Amino acid sequence: VEAQSDVVLLRLDREGLDGLLLGDASFREPLVEFYKERVCELLLAKNPLMAALPPDSRRRLLAAAQVHRYRDAEPIVREGEAAGDAFFIMGGEVEVWRDEGGFPVFLDKLKDGQFFGEMAALQGGKRTASVRAIGDVELLSIEGATMEGVLAEHPEVRALFEVAMTDRASETVKRMEEAARIFTGV
Ligand code: CMP
């Protein structure tokens, strides 16, 4: 961004903004809406699966979404927990891992534009892995039932999610077998 004429800016760092956001709902709500429209809509559309949805469906998902922030190493979902929301990464990175006899087994690193938590959210059952923040992370959470509702109207996109989930599940099996081989020395 560059100035095209004389410009006076009010610059707020993240802490200052957080203070305002936490303090005053009348300030927070329009700002969160603005952020969803300007930033999240674009990032959601960059995800190839979400891009396959018509814009008004993406907007419906966004309207129902909550914005969350996590700090470095903070757990976001835990393997074995009951089903919950699906998450879209708006900024930063997360690590997906599983526990194998007390040892963490790395499964994947995901970054902005990617999603996680869709497996339990869409298929029910328990979380298939744990996810934690790498550095500061900003996420959108969407309730499983809301995702289900939108995807039910677009079975072709639901099918894309099914393929992505199958790929992740088979990658997990491969990684866990590899880890088991290393741990048992076979
Ligand atoms: P869910 O089971 O709801 O919660 C943990 C999430 O981690 C899971 O949904 C997927 O989104 C993600 N996940 C699980 N396995 C993998 C994998 N092999 N690669 C990338 N992400 C995964």
Boltz pocket constraint, residues with backbone or C-beta under 6 A from the ligand:
constraints:
  - pocket:
      binder: B
      contacts: [[A, 77], [A, 85], [A, 96], [A, 107], [A, 108], [A, 115], [A, 116], [A, 117], [A, 118], [A, 119], [A, 120], [A, 121], [A, 126], [A, 127], [A, 128], [A, 129], [A, 130], [A, 131], [A, 167], [A, 168], [A, 169], [A, 171], [A, 172]]
      max_distance: 6.0
